Amino acid sequence: MADKKEPVVLKVGELIERDEIGRGIVRIDAKTMQKIGVREGDVIEVSAKRSTGVIAARSYPRDIGLDIARMDGVTRKNIGVSIGENVKISAAEVKEAKKVVIAPAQKGIKLQMNADPLKNTLFMRPFSKGDKLRALPVVKNRGDDMFPSEDIFSEFFGGSPFMGLGLPKNFEFVVVNTTPSGIVRITENTELEVKSEAVEIEEREIPTITYEDIGGLHEAADKIREMVELPLRHPELFTKLGIDPPKGVLLYGPPGSGKTLLAKAVANESGANFYSIAGPEIMNKFYGQSEENLRQKFDEAQQNAPAIIFIDEIDSIAPKREEVTGEVERRVVSQLLTLMDGLKSRGKVIVIAATNRPDALDPALRRGGRFDREIEIGVPDQKGRLEILQIHTRNMPLSKNVDLKKLASITYGYVGADLEAIAKEAAMSALRRNLPGISWKKSEELPEDVLEKLQVTKDDFNNALKMVEPSAMREVMVEVPNVRWKDVGGLEDVKQLLKEVVEWPLT
């Protein structure tokens, strides 16, 4: 590439549109593209702790002039950055891959699949050795001219004939080797080899949970990032202000609302070591052993700082001392208070706890200096439910009659775990519908036409709704409905009575 221009330094942001996640794109504004000499659709190099290639896309209108590069969590971890950090952007020298070897990123998974459908899906995707990637296409339609129109991304992110490879949600591959080295992309002439099992290669650990994998919790995620990532990355800010960094964050909300998932995402995105403590597992029948279990976890975290200690179901090990009858519970609460007060790596070790019964906790834990901030993880609204459904159906071969917006509007009271269960149950309904054409013999490969018929339809989701009950309906919650009198047919006398008794006094 002649006269390669100097790289531009931008601040990292997260992708907003769910359909763009996992497709290997980075959104930058037109001014940045002009500076580095690229156009939309060109391959650019993003560099931090390491480099990789991605496809340039136009920035969102709100980001114009803000010097932001928006990328998904997989790309961020591929180059070793987190949201808010700086990254270098430059035009890439991309080569045609002669051979690419990829393997499942997760150990313990044995994969059996034809390489051709995956090759089609990853067609023209830029990457380099050591990258992790998801099997999602960059473009909707392929042709001889890769980017035939000026607005190339009008064809991006639609339904693709290469979707529905039968892979689990968020399934990731790792690029074991490429020939030649550097940034490459798959073309018609590339030989793709798919290893059946994970392969040991020299690379850093990349998490499976990112902020984009969490729907409907943007406000809570921003609050917890402020409380957790800032002290871990820049403790000097608190030293300058003459205050101690936050020590603990308490997440509370109904079961299945995403408390544990959010804590894991924060730990993964911040690059901190993650130590999980399940409340009931700490308790032990032997005298002093419960307290020792707690001390071991805290000592291990401090020795491997920066670290995040996550205590799930904290109400089971730290109830109000005046309301418990057992001596063990009182000693565990006292030990936890002592450990939190005695954290030596202030700012480098953060304690995150989760509970759905905050009022059952010992009040001494909820004062400042221990759990400095309490964040409610509530039941998602309609927009949040849509985001969650988009996440859980991301790799699902959906029929054209599936309307996720409509589904989100009728799933009032469903938390994230309920919506995930709906997606899984809908997929199982589609599978049961196609069982007659499926052979039960393990040695026989399924015919291509059987796999092509596997589509999740509107009826499958309707069946799933009958199977999954909204767990949050038992909670006290308010969401203003948009049902009008005209939407209710008949019952004129009843409607008039309700207007007179309820509506008129309020208006």
C-alpha positions, -999 to 999 in steps of 0.1 A, spaced: 0 0 0 17 32 -12 20 63 10 4 47 41 -9 74 63 -2 79 100 -26 60 124 -53 79 143 -59 75 180 -96 71 190 -115 62 222 -131 28 223 -169 26 225 -194 -3 224 -215 -12 194 -251 -2 199 -270 -22 173 -274 -58 183 -273 -71 147 -238 -58 142 -222 -77 170 -198 -105 161 -195 -95 124 -160 -79 126 -168 -43 120 -157 -11 137 -177 22 133 -156 53 127 -166 87 113 -159 100 77 -133 124 90 -112 96 104 -116 75 73 -103 104 52 -73 109 76 -62 73 72 -71 70 35 -99 45 35 -135 42 25 -164 24 41 -160 -13 35 -122 -12 34 -102 -33 59 -86 -13 87 -61 -23 113 -70 -17 150 -41 -18 174 -36 -18 212 -18 -46 230 -20 -65 197 -34 -58 162 -61 -73 140 -81 -64 109 -117 -53 108 -141 -37 83 -147 0 85 -183 12 88 -197 47 91 -202 60 126 -236 66 142 -248 102 136 -245 109 174 -208 100 173 -197 124 145 -167 145 157 -164 127 190 -133 106 180 -150 73 189 -143 38 175 -172 15 183 -165 -22 183 -179 -53 199 -166 -72 229 -149 -99 208 -128 -73 189 -120 -54 220 -106 -85 236 -88 -96 205 -67 -64 207 -67 -62 245 -87 -30 252 -118 -20 272 -144 6 267 -130 41 273 -94 32 264 -75 44 234 -69 24 202 -49 31 170 -67 30 137 -49 28 103 -53 14 68 -46 -23 68 -23 -43 45 -46 -73 40 -36 -104 21 -56 -132 6 -55 -163 28 -41 -194 11 -49 -215 41 -67 -209 74 -69 -233 104 -96 -226 130 -108 -246 160 -134 -243 187 -123 -217 213 -138 -236 242 -122 -268 255 -143 -299 259 -163 -293 228 -160 -317 199 -172 -302 166 -182 -321 135 -191 -299 106 -184 -293 69 -159 -265 63 -177 -252 32 -207 -235 49 -184 -219 74 -161 -207 46 -191 -191 30 -201 -175 62 -166 -160 69 -161 -150 33 -140 -117 31 -139 -115 69 -105 -100 80 -86 -115 109 -52 -126 121 -37 -156 140 -49 -158 176 -82 -139 170 -114 -153 183 -144 -149 160 -181 -158 158 -195 -175 127 -215 -146 114 -213 -131 79 -201 -96 72 -223 -91 42 -259 -102 33 -252 -110 -4 -220 -120 -21 -210 -110 -56 -180 -104 -78 -180 -68 -68 -177 -70 -30 -190 -35 -23 -211 -25 -53 -228 6 -39 -218 37 -20 -240 27 10 -225 -7 13 -239 -14 47 -275 -12 35 -269 -48 25 -252 -57 58 -268 -74 87 -298 -88 70 -308 -125 69 -281 -145 53 -281 -178 34 -251 -187 54 -268 -184 88 -281 -213 109 -250 -234 110 -264 -252 141 -239 -236 165 -247 -227 201 -254 -190 209 -221 -170 211 -201 -200 199 -166 -188 192 -137 -201 170 -101 -193 175 -78 -188 145 -50 -213 150 -29 -204 120 -30 -185 87 -9 -187 56 5 -161 49 8 -144 84 -5 -110 93 -40 -97 85 -58 -120 60 -92 -127 47 -110 -157 32 -116 -158 -5 -128 -184 -30 -93 -198 -33 -87 -202 5 -84 -236 20 -102 -237 53 -94 -264 79 -118 -268 109 -103 -287 138 -128 -308 157 -114 -299 192 -98 -269 209 -61 -264 201 -35 -250 224 -20 -218 209 -2 -190 225 -28 -163 233 -43 -144 262 -76 -154 277 -106 -139 260 -139 -139 279 -171 -152 265 -193 -126 281 -191 -90 270 -213 -59 276 -230 -66 242 -242 -100 255 -263 -82 281 -296 -67 271 -318 -41 289 -292 -32 315 -274 -2 300 -280 22 329 -269 -4 355 -239 -14 334 -228 23 333 -231 27 370 -212 -5 379 -184 3 354 -180 37 371 -178 20 405 -156 -9 394 -135 -2 363 -124 33 372 -108 22 406 -91 -8 389 -77 11 360 -69 46 375 -67 45 413 -45 76 411 -76 96 405 -89 88 440 -55 94 455 -55 129 440 -90 136 453 -79 123 488 -106 97 490 -106 59 491 -119 41 460 -152 22 463 -149 -12 480 -181 -30 472 -212 -29 450 -245 -46 459 -267 -57 430 -303 -65 439 -333 -75 419 -356 -104 410 -341 -138 402 -330 -142 365 -327 -104 359 -290 -106 350 -271 -98 382 -245 -126 379 -242 -121 341 -235 -83 347 -208 -90 373 -190 -115 350 -191 -91 321 -176 -63 342 -148 -86 353 -141 -98 318 -142 -64 302 -120 -49 329 -94 -77 326 -96 -84 364 -93 -119 379 -127 -132 388 -134 -151 421 -169 -163 425 -184 -173 459 -218 -190 460 -233 -182 494 -245 -216 504 -212 -233 494 -193 -213 520 -212 -228 549 -196 -258 566 -207 -279 596 -172 -278 612 -164 -251 636 -145 -222 620 -144 -238 585 -170 -214 570 -149 -183 581 -117 -200 567 -134 -206 533 -142 -168 531 -106 -158 542 -91 -181 515 -110 -164 488 -102 -129 499 -65 -138 504 -63 -153 469 -80 -123 453 -56 -98 471 -25 -119 460 -38 -118 424 -50 -82 422 -66 -66 403 -95 -88 411 -132 -89 415 -148 -110 442 -184 -119 434 -207 -132 462 -239 -147 448 -269 -150 471 -251 -130 499 -284 -130 519 -277 -167 526 -244 -160 544 -250 -125 558 -285 -123 572 -295 -99 600 -277 -112 630 -306 -104 654 -329 -126 634 -307 -158 631 -306 -184 657 -274 -202 647 -240 -191 659 -223 -200 626 -243 -174 607 -233 -147 632 -196 -156 629 -197 -156 591 -213 -121 590 -187 -108 614 -159 -124 594 -172 -108 562 -174 -74 578 -138 -78 590 -125 -89 556 -142 -60 538 -128 -35 563 -93 -51 560 -89 -51 522 -53 -40 517 -54 -37 479 -79 -8 481 -91 0 446 -75 -32 432 -100 -56 448 -137 -49 444 -164 -70 460 -197 -73 441 -226 -91 458 -260 -101 444 -292 -107 462 -330 -107 455 -336 -99 492 -317 -68 501 -338 -61 532 -327 -95 547 -290 -84 547 -273 -74 580 -275 -35 580 -238 -33 589 -229 -45 554 -249 -18 537 -232 12 552 -206 33 533 -171 19 533 -184 -17 527 -210 -18 500 -206 18 488 -233 16 461 -265 -4 458 -277 -8 422 -312 -22 413 -313 -47 385 -350 -45 377 -374 -62 353 -367 -51 317 -391 -29 299 -402 -35 263 -370 -21 248 -349 -42 272 -369 -73 264 -363 -67 226 -325 -65 232 -325 -97 252 -345 -115 226 -322 -103 199 -292 -116 218 -307 -150 224 -319 -154 188 -287 -140 173 -275 -174 158 -310 -188 154 -324 -195 119 -356 -174 123 -385 -176 99 -397 -144 82 -429 -144 102 -411 -140 135 -416 -105 149 -393 -99 179 -408 -65 185 -443 -79 188 -429 -107 211 -412 -81 233 -444 -62 236 -464 -92 249 -438 -106 273 -445 -81 302 -430 -94 334 -405 -117 318 -369 -113 330 -338 -122 310 -337 -158 322 -374 -162 312 -367 -148 277 -337 -171 272 -360 -200 282 -385 -189 256 -359 -188 229 -346 -223 239 -381 -237 241 -390 -222 206 -359 -239 192 -369 -272 207 -404 -268 193 -389 -264 158 -367 -295 165 -397 -316 175 -415 -305 144 -387 -319 122 -381 -351 142 -396 -374 116 -369 -366 91 -340 -370 116 -322 -403 120 -313 -414 155 -282 -433 144 -251 -414 156 -230 -426 126 -254 -412 100 -249 -376 89 -281 -355 86 -291 -347 50 -287 -310 40 -324 -306 33 -332 -315 69 -309 -289 82 -323 -263 58 -358 -270 70 -348 -262 106 -364 -228 111 -379 -213 142 -413 -199 134 -439 -177 150 -459 -207 160 -428 -221 178 -426 -189 199 -463 -190 206 -459 -226 219 -429 -215 240 -450 -187 256 -474 -213 269 -446 -233 285 -427 -204 302 -443 -184 330 -430 -148 338 -411 -152 370 -413 -114 378 -451 -113 379 -449 -120 416 -428 -89 422 -441 -54 427 -436 -37 393 -451 -9 373 -451 -4 336 -475 21 320 -496 1 294 -506 16 261 -540 0 258 -568 24 251 -606 21 256 -610 17 218 -589 -14 219 -615 -32 241 -644 -45 220 -679 -44 234 -686 -41 272 -698 -5 268 -716 -4 301 -686 -17 320 -663 7 303 -685 37 311 -688 26 348 -650 23 351 -645 57 335 -669 73 360 -655 54 391 -617 54 382 -608 78 354 -629 108 362 -618 113 398 -581 111 387 -585 136 359 
